[in-house]
Amino acid sequence: MTILSAMQSAAVRLVGYRPSVFFTSSEQFELEISDLVNEVAQDICKYSDWQALTKVHNIPTDGVTDVFPTPDDYDRQLLVTDIRDMNGWALGYCHVPSVNDFIDYRLDSALGSWTIYQNQFHFSRPPAIGDSATFPYISLNYAINQAGNPMPEFASDTDEFIIRGAERLLTLGLVWRWRENKKLDYTGDQEAFMMLIDQLAAKDKGSNVQRSRSSTLTGRLNTRAAWPFTLG
């Protein structure tokens, strides 16, 4: 199902009519909804380690290189962060979150440790030829266009949301955010959004992002309350 239906449902609730187009419209309301739909989608994606956004990357190892770029569509590591050598079940690479600690680990070339900074993976020693360095990560591509290509944002009414069953969630998020921006009461809309996203995240069975919620639920979801952020 395309995002058009979610935006139209939000429009009916907000202004009482159902626009036929949004992204190609020059009308103020349609422009506002087109902008907000990406904000809402980004908040949803940051809320949980959704299975639909989870991908696996294999770092090419040559025995010499110890710094590797992140994948082009890299957003963040999963809540549980591991890089494994798939050729040896007992082998892997130890994650060192602190760059200061990682510098100390580099002094011992026998330790297979890694960290992320400057948007790159850094290893304490180069992974050997024949070894693998494999890890799952969360992709930033949540939109799918008509040609089936993944994209980092919605750009057309015909785009689809990669998280299945989240169209109603988009609608609720749009209603909440639009009313919030207009200084209107949005309490019930926000509560409905939070209830549904909790239900969808639980059914998705991905590892949930740890978060703290204010008692008034007035904070935005995307980076203010979510953890972990993108490493690096």
C-alpha positions as CSV (number, residue, x, y, z in Angstrom):
1,M,0.0,0.0,0.0
2,T,1.4,3.4,-0.9
3,I,1.8,6.3,1.5
4,L,-0.9,8.2,-0.4
5,S,-3.7,6.4,1.5
6,A,-2.1,7.3,4.9
7,M,-1.8,11.0,4.0
8,Q,-5.4,11.1,2.7
9,S,-6.7,9.5,5.9
10,A,-4.8,12.1,7.9
11,A,-6.2,14.9,5.7
12,V,-9.8,13.7,6.2
13,R,-9.3,13.9,10.0
14,L,-7.6,17.2,9.9
15,V,-9.3,19.3,7.2
16,G,-12.3,17.3,6.1
17,Y,-11.3,16.5,2.5
18,R,-9.2,14.0,0.7
19,P,-6.6,15.5,-1.7
20,S,-5.8,13.4,-4.7
21,V,-2.1,14.4,-4.7
22,F,0.4,15.7,-2.1
23,F,4.0,15.7,-3.3
24,T,3.2,17.3,-6.6
25,S,0.7,19.8,-5.1
26,S,1.5,23.5,-4.5
27,E,-1.2,23.8,-1.8
28,Q,0.0,24.8,1.7
29,F,-1.7,21.9,3.5
30,E,-0.5,19.2,1.1
31,L,3.1,20.7,1.3
32,E,3.0,20.5,5.1
33,I,1.8,16.8,5.0
34,S,4.5,15.9,2.5
35,D,7.1,17.3,4.7
36,L,5.8,15.8,7.9
37,V,5.4,12.3,6.5
38,N,9.2,11.9,6.4
39,E,9.6,13.2,9.9
40,V,7.0,10.7,11.2
41,A,8.6,7.8,9.2
42,Q,12.1,8.7,10.6
43,D,10.7,8.7,14.2
44,I,9.1,5.2,13.6
45,C,12.4,3.9,12.2
46,K,14.4,5.1,15.2
47,Y,11.9,3.6,17.7
48,S,12.9,0.0,17.2
49,D,15.3,-2.3,15.4
50,W,12.7,-3.3,12.9
51,Q,13.2,-6.5,11.0
52,A,12.4,-4.8,7.7
53,L,15.3,-2.4,8.1
54,T,17.8,-5.0,9.3
55,K,20.5,-6.0,6.8
56,V,23.7,-8.0,7.0
57,H,27.0,-6.7,5.7
58,N,30.2,-8.6,5.0
59,I,33.4,-6.5,5.2
60,P,35.9,-7.5,2.5
61,T,39.1,-8.7,4.3
62,D,42.5,-8.7,2.8
63,G,44.8,-9.2,5.7
64,V,46.1,-5.6,5.4
65,T,43.2,-3.2,5.7
66,D,42.1,-2.3,9.2
67,V,39.7,0.6,8.4
68,F,36.5,0.1,6.4
69,P,33.7,2.4,5.4
70,T,30.2,1.9,6.6
71,P,27.6,0.6,4.1
72,D,26.1,3.3,1.9
73,D,22.7,2.9,3.5
74,Y,24.1,2.5,7.1
75,D,22.0,4.2,9.8
76,R,23.1,2.5,13.1
77,Q,24.2,-0.8,14.7
78,L,21.6,-3.0,16.3
79,L,21.1,-2.7,20.0
80,V,23.2,-5.8,20.4
81,T,26.3,-5.0,18.5
82,D,28.5,-7.9,17.2
83,I,30.9,-8.4,14.3
84,R,31.5,-12.1,13.7
85,D,34.0,-14.3,11.9
86,M,31.6,-16.7,10.2
87,N,34.4,-19.1,9.4
88,G,35.0,-19.8,13.1
89,W,32.1,-20.2,15.4
90,A,34.2,-19.3,18.5
91,L,35.8,-16.3,16.9
92,G,34.7,-12.8,16.6
93,Y,35.7,-9.2,17.2
94,C,35.3,-7.5,20.5
95,H,33.4,-4.2,20.3
96,V,35.1,-1.3,22.2
97,P,32.7,1.6,22.5
98,S,35.3,4.0,23.9
99,V,37.8,5.4,21.3
100,N,40.2,5.9,24.2
101,D,40.0,2.3,25.2
102,F,40.3,1.2,21.6
103,I,43.6,3.1,21.2
104,D,44.9,1.0,24.1
105,Y,43.7,-2.2,22.5
106,R,45.5,-1.4,19.3
107,L,48.8,-1.8,21.3
108,D,48.0,-5.5,21.5
109,S,47.8,-6.8,17.9
110,A,46.6,-10.2,19.2
111,L,43.3,-8.7,20.2
112,G,40.6,-8.6,17.6
113,S,38.7,-5.5,18.6
114,W,36.8,-2.8,16.7
115,T,35.1,0.5,17.1
116,I,33.5,3.2,15.0
117,Y,34.6,6.8,14.5
118,Q,34.6,9.2,11.6
119,N,31.9,7.0,10.1
120,Q,34.3,4.1,9.6
121,F,34.9,0.7,11.2
122,H,38.4,0.6,12.8
123,F,39.9,-2.8,13.7
124,S,42.8,-3.2,16.2
125,R,44.4,-5.6,13.7
126,P,43.5,-6.2,10.1
127,P,41.2,-9.2,9.6
128,A,43.2,-12.0,8.0
129,I,42.6,-13.2,4.5
130,G,40.1,-16.0,4.6
131,D,38.5,-14.6,7.7
132,S,35.1,-12.9,7.5
133,A,33.8,-9.8,9.4
134,T,30.0,-10.0,9.3
135,F,27.5,-7.9,11.1
136,P,23.8,-6.8,11.0
137,Y,22.9,-3.2,10.9
138,I,19.9,-0.9,10.5
139,S,19.4,0.6,7.1
140,L,18.3,4.2,6.6
141,N,16.3,3.3,3.5
142,Y,12.7,3.1,4.7
143,A,11.0,4.1,1.4
144,I,10.4,2.0,-1.7
145,N,9.6,3.6,-5.0
146,Q,7.4,2.2,-7.8
147,A,10.5,0.6,-9.4
148,G,11.1,-1.3,-6.2
149,N,14.2,0.7,-5.3
150,P,14.9,1.5,-1.6
151,M,15.3,5.2,-0.7
152,P,16.2,7.2,2.4
153,E,13.0,9.3,2.2
154,F,9.6,9.5,0.6
155,A,9.6,11.5,-2.6
156,S,6.3,10.5,-4.3
157,D,2.7,9.7,-3.4
158,T,3.3,6.2,-4.9
159,D,6.2,5.3,-2.5
160,E,5.7,2.6,0.0
161,F,6.8,2.3,3.6
162,I,9.1,-0.7,4.1
163,I,7.6,-1.5,7.6
164,R,4.6,-3.6,6.9
165,G,1.3,-2.7,8.6
166,A,2.5,0.8,9.5
167,E,0.2,2.8,7.3
168,R,-2.2,3.6,10.1
169,L,0.8,4.5,12.2
170,L,1.8,7.1,9.6
171,T,-1.7,8.5,9.7
172,L,-1.8,8.8,13.4
173,G,1.7,10.4,13.4
174,L,0.7,12.9,10.8
175,V,-2.4,13.9,12.7
176,W,-0.4,14.3,15.9
177,R,2.4,16.3,14.3
178,W,0.2,18.6,12.3
179,R,-1.9,19.5,15.3
180,E,1.2,20.0,17.4
181,N,2.7,22.4,14.8
182,K,-0.6,24.4,14.7
183,K,-0.6,24.7,18.5
184,L,-3.7,22.6,18.7
185,D,-4.5,19.9,21.3
186,Y,-2.8,16.7,20.2
187,T,-2.7,14.7,23.4
188,G,-5.1,11.9,22.3
189,D,-3.5,11.6,18.9
190,Q,-0.1,11.2,20.4
191,E,-1.3,8.6,22.9
192,A,-2.9,6.6,20.1
193,F,0.3,6.8,18.1
194,M,2.4,5.6,21.0
195,M,0.0,2.7,21.8
196,L,0.1,1.5,18.2
197,I,3.8,1.8,17.8
198,D,4.4,-0.2,21.0
199,Q,2.1,-2.9,19.6
200,L,3.8,-3.1,16.2
201,A,7.3,-3.1,17.7
202,A,6.3,-6.0,20.1
203,K,4.9,-8.0,17.2
204,D,7.9,-7.3,15.1
205,K,10.1,-8.9,17.8
206,G,13.1,-6.9,16.9
207,S,15.3,-5.6,19.7
208,N,13.6,-2.4,21.0
209,V,15.6,0.8,21.4
210,Q,15.9,1.8,25.0
211,R,14.1,5.1,25.7
212,S,12.8,7.2,28.5
213,R,9.4,8.9,28.2
214,S,8.4,12.1,29.9
215,S,5.1,12.0,31.9
216,T,3.6,14.5,29.5
217,L,4.8,12.8,26.3
218,T,5.7,16.2,24.9
219,G,9.2,15.3,23.7
220,R,9.8,14.2,20.1
221,L,10.7,10.6,19.4
222,N,13.5,10.6,17.0
223,T,16.7,11.5,18.8
224,R,15.8,13.2,22.0
225,A,14.5,10.0,23.7
226,A,16.0,7.2,21.7
227,W,19.2,5.2,22.2
228,P,21.5,4.0,20.7
229,F,22.3,6.8,18.3
230,T,24.4,6.1,15.2
231,L,27.9,5.1,16.3
232,G,30.7,7.2,15.0
